[in-house]
């Protein structure tokens, strides 16, 4: 298992998907901050025929600047972006593994399907966490600091809240990876895999909201969904029971989708 995991890590970080996604996200964050800076200075209003609206809602708890936007990136993540990270990293790498026959070769060498699945899941989880919890906040902090100043770092409970948010966000990101991996295994086509993943995302995240007021169990399902509960990061710090519940929801979700993914992978005809 350890040798297989080392091989997966080596192959993955040599691939272009992770680095390309990280670079694109960093550039987009910089451009967003640049445009926001132009808007704040009123320069966009001077451009004839150009109408750009950029909204940013400050929490009001810290001075505007790199620190505040850094905290916002951890406590107010967008689920669509989190799913996009998990989907792109997993889909483009895993479909390539199928098309090149890499997985078939690993099985022929005597590796169990459980070991192969878990090794890839660990690598996808770690890489997705790096992007969501480290690269995005770091790029947000650096870009915002360049244009608006660093701001003031919180003290005491503020630091604890940031660390708690980062740890909990990691757990939710792992749950999203687990969801993504299941649908990646249902097809060897990149396009179909992305379609399945985002189709499930919109059904699971938007569907219950439409029916929650009419059907009681749907409302309960929505309240305990990772797509809904992740937004409670902005309510930190929570009491002990609320925090435990917030952690258990993505953990249970990850376990269920890992079990489903393993079942699909065990039965999948790999050519």
C-alpha positions in Angstrom: 0.0 0.0 0.0 2.8 2.5 0.9 4.7 1.7 -2.3 1.5 2.2 -4.3 0.8 5.5 -2.5 4.3 6.8 -3.2 3.8 5.9 -6.9 0.5 7.7 -7.0 1.9 10.8 -5.4 4.8 10.8 -7.8 2.6 10.4 -10.9 0.0 12.9 -9.8 2.3 15.8 -9.1 4.1 15.2 -12.3 0.8 15.6 -14.2 -0.3 19.0 -15.5 -3.8 19.1 -14.1 -3.0 20.1 -10.6 -0.5 22.8 -11.6 -2.7 24.1 -14.4 -5.7 24.4 -12.1 -3.7 26.0 -9.3 -2.2 28.6 -11.8 -5.6 29.4 -13.3 -7.2 29.9 -9.9 -4.3 32.2 -8.8 -4.5 34.3 -11.9 -8.3 34.6 -11.6 -8.1 35.7 -8.0 -5.4 38.3 -8.9 -7.6 39.6 -11.7 -10.7 39.8 -9.4 -8.7 41.8 -6.9 -7.3 44.0 -9.6 -10.7 44.8 -11.0 -12.1 45.4 -7.5 -9.3 47.8 -6.9 -10.1 49.7 -10.2 -13.7 49.8 -9.1 -12.8 51.2 -5.7 -10.8 54.0 -7.4 -13.6 54.8 -9.8 -11.4 54.0 -12.8 -13.9 51.6 -14.3 -16.5 54.4 -14.4 -14.2 56.4 -16.7 -14.2 53.6 -19.3 -16.8 54.4 -21.9 -19.2 51.5 -22.6 -17.7 49.3 -19.9 -20.0 48.2 -17.1 -18.6 45.9 -14.5 -20.2 45.2 -11.2 -18.1 43.6 -8.5 -19.6 43.0 -5.1 -17.8 42.1 -1.9 -19.5 41.8 1.4 -17.2 42.5 4.3 -17.8 40.7 7.6 -17.0 43.9 9.4 -15.0 42.1 12.1 -11.6 43.2 10.7 -10.2 46.1 8.8 -10.5 45.6 5.0 -7.4 44.1 3.5 -5.5 40.9 2.8 -6.3 39.5 6.2 -10.0 40.0 6.0 -10.2 38.5 2.5 -8.0 35.6 3.6 -10.4 34.9 6.5 -13.4 35.2 4.1 -11.9 32.6 1.8 -11.8 30.1 4.7 -15.1 30.9 6.4 -17.2 31.6 3.3 -16.2 29.1 0.6 -18.5 28.6 -2.4 -19.6 25.0 -2.8 -19.6 25.1 -6.6 -15.9 26.1 -6.5 -15.1 23.3 -4.1 -16.9 20.8 -6.3 -15.1 22.2 -9.3 -11.7 21.6 -7.7 -12.6 18.0 -6.7 -14.2 17.3 -10.1 -11.4 18.6 -12.3 -8.5 17.1 -10.3 -10.1 13.7 -10.0 -11.7 13.5 -13.4 -8.9 14.5 -15.7 -6.4 12.4 -13.9 -8.5 9.3 -13.3 -9.9 9.1 -16.9 -6.4 9.3 -18.2 -5.4 6.4 -15.9 -8.2 4.3 -17.5 -7.4 5.3 -21.0 -3.7 4.5 -20.7 -4.4 1.2 -19.0 -2.5 2.2 -15.9 -5.2 0.8 -13.5 -5.3 -2.4 -15.4 -1.6 -2.8 -15.1 -1.7 -2.1 -11.4 -4.3 -4.9 -10.9 -2.2 -7.3 -13.0 0.8 -6.6 -10.8 -1.2 -7.9 -7.8 -2.4 -4.7 -6.2 -5.9 -5.1 -4.7 -8.6 -2.9 -6.0 -9.2 -1.6 -2.5 -5.6 -0.5 -2.2 -5.7 1.2 -5.6 -8.9 3.0 -4.8 -7.7 4.2 -1.4 -4.3 5.3 -2.8 -5.9 7.4 -5.4 -8.5 8.8 -3.0 -5.8 9.9 -0.6 -3.8 11.6 -3.3 -7.0 13.4 -4.7 -8.0 14.4 -1.2 -4.6 15.9 -0.3 -4.2 17.7 -3.7 -7.8 19.1 -3.4 -7.2 20.3 0.2 -4.0 22.0 -0.9 -5.9 24.0 -3.5 -9.0 24.8 -1.5 -7.4 25.4 2.0 -3.9 26.7 1.1 -3.6 28.0 -2.5 -6.9 29.9 -2.7 -6.5 31.6 0.7 -2.8 32.4 0.1 -3.5 33.8 -3.4 -6.4 35.8 -1.9 -4.2 37.2 0.9 -1.3 38.1 -1.4 -3.5 39.7 -4.1 -5.6 41.7 -1.7 -2.6 42.8 0.3 -1.0 44.2 -2.9 -4.0 46.4 -3.6 -5.6 47.1 -0.2 -2.9 46.5 2.4 -2.4 43.7 4.8 -4.9 44.7 7.4 -4.8 43.5 11.0 -4.4 39.9 12.1 -6.9 38.8 14.7 -5.8 37.7 18.2 -6.8 35.1 20.7 -10.1 33.5 19.7 -9.9 35.0 16.2 -6.8 32.9 15.5 -8.6 29.8 16.9 -11.6 30.5 14.7 -9.4 30.7 11.6 -7.6 27.4 12.4 -11.0 25.7 13.2 -12.4 26.9 9.9 -9.3 25.6 8.0 -9.5 22.2 9.6 -13.3 21.8 9.1 -12.9 23.0 5.5 -10.4 20.3 4.9 -12.9 17.7 6.1 -15.6 19.1 3.8 -13.2 19.1 0.9 -12.5 15.4 1.5 -16.2 14.7 1.4 -16.5 16.5 -1.9 -13.6 14.4 -3.3 -15.4 11.2 -2.1 -18.5 12.3 -4.0 -16.5 13.1 -7.1 -14.6 9.8 -7.1 -17.8 7.8 -7.1 -19.0 9.4 -10.3 -15.5 9.3 -11.9 -15.7 5.5 -11.6 -19.1 5.3 -13.4 -17.6 6.3 -16.7 -14.2 6.5 -18.4 -15.2 9.6 -20.3 -14.1 13.0 -19.0 -17.1 14.8 -20.3 -19.6 12.3 -18.9 -17.9 12.2 -15.5 -18.1 16.0 -15.2 -21.7 16.0 -16.3 -22.6 13.3 -13.7 -20.7 15.2 -10.9 -22.3 18.6 -11.6 -25.7 17.1 -12.3 -25.6 15.4 -8.9 -24.3 18.7 -7.3 -27.2 20.8 -8.7 -29.8 18.1 -7.8 -28.4 17.6 -4.3 -27.8 21.2 -3.5 -30.6 23.0 -5.3 -33.3 20.3 -5.4 -34.0 20.0 -1.6 -34.2 23.8 -1.3 -37.1 23.9 -3.8 -39.0 21.1 -1.9 -37.9 21.8 1.7 -41.0 23.9 2.5 -43.4 21.3 1.3 -41.9 18.0 2.4 -40.5 17.6 5.9 -38.0 14.9 5.3 -36.5 16.8 2.4 -36.0 19.8 4.6 -34.2 17.5 7.1 -32.1 16.1 4.3 -31.1 19.6 3.2 -30.2 20.6 6.8 -27.8 17.7 7.1 -26.3 17.9 3.6 -22.7 18.9 3.2 -23.7 21.3 0.4 -25.8 23.2 2.9 -23.9 22.8 6.2 -20.6 24.0 4.9 -22.0 27.6 5.0 -22.0 27.3 8.7 -18.3 28.0 8.6 -19.2 31.6 8.6 -21.0 31.2 12.0 -17.8 30.0 13.8 -17.2 29.8 16.7 -20.0 27.3 17.5 -20.7 25.4 20.7 -19.3 21.9 21.2 -22.4 20.1 20.0 -22.8 22.2 16.9 -19.1 21.8 16.0 -19.3 18.1 16.4 -22.4 17.9 14.3 -20.8 20.0 11.6 -17.8 17.7 11.5 -19.8 14.4 11.6 -21.8 15.4 8.5 -18.9 15.4 6.1 -17.3 12.4 7.8 -20.4 10.3 7.4 -20.9 11.6 3.8 -17.3 10.6 2.9 -17.6 7.2 4.4 -20.9 6.5 2.5 -19.5 7.6 -0.8 -16.2 5.8 -0.3 -18.1 2.6 0.4 -20.2 3.2 -2.7 -17.1 4.0 -4.8 -15.3 0.9 -3.6 -18.4 -1.2 -4.5 -18.5 0.3 -8.0 -14.7 -0.1 -8.5 -14.8 -3.8 -7.3 -17.4 -4.6 -9.9 -16.1 -2.4 -12.7 -14.9 -4.1 -15.9 -11.5 -2.5 -16.5 -10.2 -2.9 -20.0 
